[in-house]
Amino acid sequence: MATATLRHARASVTVTLAGALVALVAAVPLAAPARAVDPVVGASIIGAHVDPVNGQTGRQAVQALEAQLGAPIPLVSEYLAWNATFPTAYHKWLRDSAHDLVLLVKLKRNDGSRPKWADLANAQPGSSLYNDMMRWANGLKAYGAPVYFVFHKEPNESPNKTNGSATDYKAAWARFVTFMRKQGVANAQYVFAMAGSIYGRSTNGADTWYPGDQYVDIIASTGVNSCSGSTCKYRQQASIMAPMVRWAAGHPTKRIAVAEGGTVESNIDDTRKATWIDNARTTLAGAGYQNLEFYSYRHYGSYRLDTSTGSLGAARTWFSDPYWTS
């Protein structure tokens, strides 16, 4: 399957901040309709998962952050349960307002129950899991715009033991991707995502869980810097994802991505988070990352981009940088 980037064309957008309360609910001015275009050599796309707060809808949360940034968010990540509705009116709004979309979907239902990966791999017509796959195929086709689809990120983590073994996971991944392709889903790229450190393990690492190049389009890292004091290591983004970058070099036909990234503020240096954001922006635009497809910042809780004036300023620079918004 071709692994061309799924970038969208966008118009230049200027967001006017006319007062704090207005800015938080103001709609971003019109952008060009989304469409697939040829890859941009080198350039990557910046995005975020925007966690709604204080009763916001998803759309309001995205618009509020865009108003703070003074720029559009080119890519939005959404976490969905296995039995979630897709596309919703919100997803269609993202599509029609030129936001690229990352879907992170685990084999976990809204009620917390976890079907077995092996059952998905062996699902027969008429079964609930087969019908679920058909629903996803129809939904992706109905969406009608490019999607980065992350199937069950970080499968090695303990809660996922309920779903089955690594062998089961790889079989489920292969079945899901094969099913989507057979159903004519042509607008999805499939993203394999694990914590950056897992790629460096010799036991139960990425080699154990990787379903194979024929079923994967993009190899991604997850992981954030949660160190805020002096007794832990304040990890830069490049360090968090380094094992993934090295491992992915063994799969030269695949592009790479950061499916989740971010940092907290430092208790000992109030400029540290802003510097971290600046470092991520500049370092990941360097020579060693020319196959980086996208970066999605986890904008939630203490990782939010607006936890300080300096951090928000650095984020505004990142989301306005032409290298990251082409």
N, C-alpha and C positions, 0 to 999 in steps of 0.2 A: 504494500500500500504506500502511496506517495506520502511524504512527510513534509510537504510545503507548509510554511507558516500560515496561520489563519487570521492574519491581520485584517482590520477593517479600515476603510478610508474615513477620514474625519475632517471636518471643517475646523478652521481656527475658531476658538471660543474664548470670549472674555467674560468672566463672571464679575459683576459689580456687587460689591459688598455695601449695601445701603442700610446699615444699622445691624446690630448683632441679631436681634430677634427675626428681622426680615431675612437675613442671610441664612439663617438656619432652616428656613422652610422654602426659600426661593428656588424655583426651577432653573436649571442650567439652560442657557439659550440653545437654540436648535443646532444640532450637529448633522453631518451628512448621514444618509441612510447607510446601514452596515452592509458591507459586501466583501467577499474574499478577494485578495489581491496577491500578486507575486511576492515572494519573500524579500525582505529588506536585509541585505547582507550585513551582518554584524549587529545591527540595532536590535534591541530587546524592547519588550513592552512592560510597563509598570502597572500594577493593579493592587487591589485590596479586597479582603473580606471585611465588610463594614457591618459591625454588630449594632443592631438597633438598640436605642436606649430610651427610657422615659416614654414608652408607648409608641415610639416611631414605627412606621411601616418600613419595609425594606427600601422602598423608593425614597421616602423621606430621609432615611439614614444616609443613603448615597448622595442625595442632593445637599444635605447639610454638610457633609464632608467636602464635597466639591466646592461649596461656597467658602468654606474655611481655607481650602487650598488655592482658591482663585483659578482653578483649572478643572477640566473634566478628569474623571478617573477612567483611563482607557480600558481597563479590564476589571471585572468584578467576579469574585469567587463566592460560590454558594454551597453550603453543606445541606444535603438532602437525605432523608431516610429512603430506604429501598422502596417503600410503598407510597412515597410522596407523589403529589400531582405535578406533572411537568408537561408542557409549559403552563405557568400561571399568567395572570395579567401582568404581574411584576416582571417575570422573565421576558414577556413580549415587550414591555416597556424598555427593558435593558437592550434588547435587540434593536428596537426601533430608534433608540437614542444613541446608537453607535457605541455601546459598551460590549467588548468581548466578554465571553462567559466561560468560567471554569466551574464545572460541577464536580463536587466531591461526594461520592455516593458509596456508602457501605452496605453490605448485606445485613442490614439491621433495620427493623421496622420501627414505626413511630412509637409502638408500645414497648419497645426495648427488646423484643424477641429477636433471636438471631437464627435464621435458617442455616442449614449446613451448606458449605461450599460444594461438597460432593453431590448434594441433592440438586443444586443449581446445574452442575456439570452434567448431570444425568436426567434433567427435567424432560418429561415427555409431553407431547401435545395434550392439552386439556388439564394439565396439572397447574397449580397456583403459580409455581415459579416460572413455568413456561409462559403462562399468561402475563406474568410480570415482565418478562423479557420482551414480549410482544408489545406491551404497553410502553416500555421504554423506547423501543424501536419506533413506534408510531409517534411518540412524543417528540423524539429527536428530529424525525422527518418533518413533523408539523411545525417545529420551531423554525426550520428553514434557514438557519444561519450557522456559522461555524461554532463549535463547542469543543473545549478541552474537557475530556471526561476522565476523572480520576476514579478508578474502580478500587474501592476498599483500601485506602491508604494505610500504611504502617501495619500490615497484616501480622507481623511478628509480635505485636504487643499482647500482653496477657489477656485482656478481655476478649480478644479474638480467638482464643483457644476453643471457645464454644462453637465457632464456625468450622473448625477442623484443622487439618495439618497443612504443611506447605505444599505437599503433593495435591491435596484437595483444592487449595487456593489456586495453584497454577492451572489445574483442570477447569475450575470455574471461570477464571480469567479467559482462557482460550475459548471456552464455550460461549461466553458472553460476547466477546469480540467477533467470533465467527458468526454468531447469530445475528448481530447487528449488521454485519456486512452482507449476509445472505438476504436480509430484509431490505437491503438497499439504502442503509444509512450511510450517506457519503459526506456528511458535514461534521463528523466527529473525529478527533484525534485522541488516542488512548494514552494516558499518562500513568506511568508506574512511579509511585511515591513512597519513600521510606525516610525515616530520620537520617540525617546526614551521617551520623556516627555508625549506623548499621552497615553502610557500604564499606566500612573499613574492617569489619569483622570477618574472621576466617571461619567461625562457627555460627550457624544460624544467621548469616548475613545475607546480603543481596543475592548472592549466587544461589542460595537455598530457595529463595522466593520468586526469583525473576521468571516470568512465564515464557520468555523467548522473544527474540527480535521480531519474529513474524507477527506477534500480537501487540507490540508496543511501538508507539510513535515517539514518545518523549520520556526521558528519565529525569525524575525530579527529586529534590531534597525537601525535607521538612525540618523544622527546628528553630527555636528562638533563644535569645540570650535572656535568661531569667536572673542573672547575677546583678544585684544592686549594691552590694557592700564591698568590703575589703578582704573578706575571707573566702572569696570564690573567684573564679576566672571570668572576667568580662569578655565574652567571646564575640569577635567580629563576624559579620555574615560570611565572609570568605572562609574563615576557619570552620564555621558550622557546616558548610557545604563541601569542604575540601575533599573528604573521602568519596563523596558522590562524584565529584568532577574527575577524580583519578579513576574510579571504577568505570564511569561512563566512557572514558577514553578507549576502553576495550570494546566499545560498541560505536565505532566511528560514524555509522550512518544515522545515529540518533541525536536529536537535539536535546538540550538539557533545560531544566527550569527549577525555580524555587516555588513550590506549591504552598508553602507557609513559611513566613519569616517575620522577624520583629525583635524588639528589645524593650526592656523596662528602663526607667530612669535610674541613675546612679545616686546613691545616698551620700557619696563622698565627692562627687564632681557634677555640678548641675549643667555642665556643657557636654557631658559624655554621650548622652543619647543623641543629641544633635550631630555630634561628631560621628557617631556610629552610622547614622542615616546618611551623612555625607560620604563616609567611607564606602558604604554599600553602593551608593550611586556611582561613584567614580571608579572604584575597583572593579565592579562587575561590568563596566563598560570597556575594560581593558583587553589586552590582547589574548589573555587566557580564557576569555568568556565569550568569544565571538559566535558560539553556537547556543547561547542562552536565549531561549524563546520568550519566557516571561518570568516576572517576579511578582508574587502576590504577598502583600504585607497583611498581617493579621491584626486588624484595627479593632481591638477589644480590650476592656479592662485596663490594667496598668501598661499594656502594650500600645495603647492608642497613640496616634500620631500627634494629638493635641494635649499631651500631658504637661507641656511647658511651651513657652513662647519660642524658645530656641529650637525645640524639636519640630514644632509646627512650621517654623521658618525653613528648616532643612527639608521638610517634607514638601513644602511649596516649591522649592527649587527642584526637587526630584520629579514631581509631577508636571513640571513645566519644561523639563529638559527635552529638547527635540530628539535626542538619541533614544529616549525611553517612551516617546509618545508618537513615533512615526507610524 
